[in-house]
């Protein structure tokens, strides 16, 4: 049975991906740590859309989790033809004062788990010469972001990694794309223990997901969600990187330098 696998699916962008794709008649395998939320969402999607909605409650930052998830999908007879690596989190503040264990855990989830899941599910996609992978990056991927140093660096990795795989796999009929949202109306800032920017600077998760699905259909290597985000990101390329980083630091310092 063909299915879409979505990590970080219990809320925010991941949940909206699940809702949008289920509405299109796609079966889904949803992954997050919160089993209760996943059960509720799967029951709702299955009733509303006449699709098969399944879940796996798993902490993907643990070293053994990506392999367990791949094995579970195979055990259930699922052919994952769309993988959405959405699970991740951020942090704010002066890096020298950060909780080191939390920073390393962020790298484990945002990078290591994403790479392993991409590797494992990419192999059968290439054999079938069909499939797609969306890796959720961020507009923070395009420059160093003081007081979000580790998070921005993980997303820079995701962007570079995804663009390289886009080129490697075009000949095999497999699409790979990095999704780069800006500030989005989710629980990201609460989970990252940071101050949320003004609402006017935010997009809804629905806007981000719709942008992603349109861009994937066009075979893009990456997409920046929101025209303001696109203008800001493109304009940064015209300025020296040191200047861009200093400006970002000036904006962030008052909020997160504790």
Secondary structure, 3 states (H helix, E strand, C coil): CEEEEEECCCCHHHHHHHHHHHHCCCCEEEEECCHHHHHHHHHHHHHHHCCCEEEEECCCCCCCHHHHHHHHHHHCCCEEEEEEECCCCCCCCCHHHCCHHHHHHHHHHHHHHHHHHHHHHHHHHHHHCCEEEEEECCHHHHCCCCCCHHHHHHHHHHHHHHHHHHHHHHHHCEEEEEEECCCECCCHHHHCCCCCCCHHHCECHHHHHHHHHHHHHCCCCEEECCHHHHHHHHHHCCCCHHHHHHHHHHHHHHHHCC
